[in-house]
Amino acid sequence: MPITIYLDDANDSPRFAYTTYNATVAENKPAGTFVKTVQATDTDQQPGNREFIYEMDDSGMPFTIDAQSGRISTKRE
């Protein structure tokens, strides 16, 4: 299941550590199973503009992402 990531930054473009992240997880793993961590950086000179909030569209996705760490895991029911 591909996951698309959208960036919203008014003055420059944050960069992810990798262009593509791949992960495999068995469908019978329990909720909360670690899948992958995504990581982005921003070269903005303003410290407050270098912060990230990772979000995932929740429309039926069986995954969740930690807003601060970028850690993706199977969704807890």
C-alpha positions as CSV (number, residue, x, y, z in Angstrom):
1,M,0.0,0.0,0.0
2,P,1.7,3.2,-1.1
3,I,1.7,6.2,1.2
4,T,1.9,9.7,-0.2
5,I,3.5,12.4,1.8
6,Y,2.6,16.1,1.3
7,L,4.8,19.0,2.5
8,D,3.4,22.3,3.6
9,D,6.1,24.9,4.1
10,A,5.6,28.5,3.0
11,N,9.2,29.5,2.4
12,D,11.2,26.5,1.4
13,S,11.1,22.7,1.0
14,P,11.8,20.3,3.7
15,R,13.8,17.3,2.6
16,F,13.2,13.7,3.5
17,A,16.3,11.5,4.3
18,Y,15.2,9.2,1.4
19,T,13.2,9.7,-1.7
20,T,11.4,6.4,-1.1
21,Y,10.8,4.5,2.1
22,N,9.9,0.8,1.8
23,A,8.6,-1.4,4.5
24,T,6.9,-4.7,4.8
25,V,4.6,-5.8,7.7
26,A,2.5,-8.9,7.9
27,E,-1.2,-8.3,8.0
28,N,-1.7,-10.3,11.2
29,K,0.7,-8.3,13.4
30,P,-0.8,-6.7,16.5
31,A,-1.8,-3.0,16.6
32,G,1.2,-0.8,17.5
33,T,3.7,-2.9,15.6
34,F,6.6,-0.7,14.4
35,V,6.8,-0.4,10.6
36,K,9.2,2.4,9.7
37,T,10.5,5.8,10.7
38,V,10.5,8.7,8.2
39,Q,12.8,11.6,8.8
40,A,12.9,15.1,7.3
41,T,15.1,18.1,7.7
42,D,14.7,21.8,6.9
43,T,17.5,24.3,6.2
44,D,15.4,27.3,7.2
45,Q,17.4,29.9,9.1
46,Q,14.5,30.5,11.6
47,P,14.6,27.9,14.3
48,G,10.8,27.8,14.7
49,N,10.4,27.1,11.0
50,R,12.6,23.9,11.2
51,E,10.1,22.0,13.3
52,F,8.0,19.2,11.8
53,I,4.6,17.7,12.6
54,Y,4.2,14.5,10.8
55,E,0.6,13.6,10.0
56,M,-1.1,10.9,8.1
57,D,-4.5,11.0,6.4
58,D,-6.7,8.7,8.5
59,S,-9.1,7.7,5.8
60,G,-9.0,4.0,6.2
61,M,-5.3,3.7,6.5
62,P,-4.2,0.8,8.8
63,F,-1.2,2.8,10.0
64,T,-0.5,5.8,12.3
65,I,2.4,8.1,12.5
66,D,3.9,9.8,15.6
67,A,3.7,13.6,15.1
68,Q,7.1,14.3,16.5
69,S,9.3,11.3,15.7
70,G,7.9,10.2,12.3
71,R,7.5,6.7,13.6
72,I,5.0,4.7,11.6
73,S,3.2,1.7,13.2
74,T,0.1,-0.4,12.7
75,K,-3.0,1.4,14.0
76,R,-4.2,0.8,17.5
77,E,-7.9,0.0,17.5
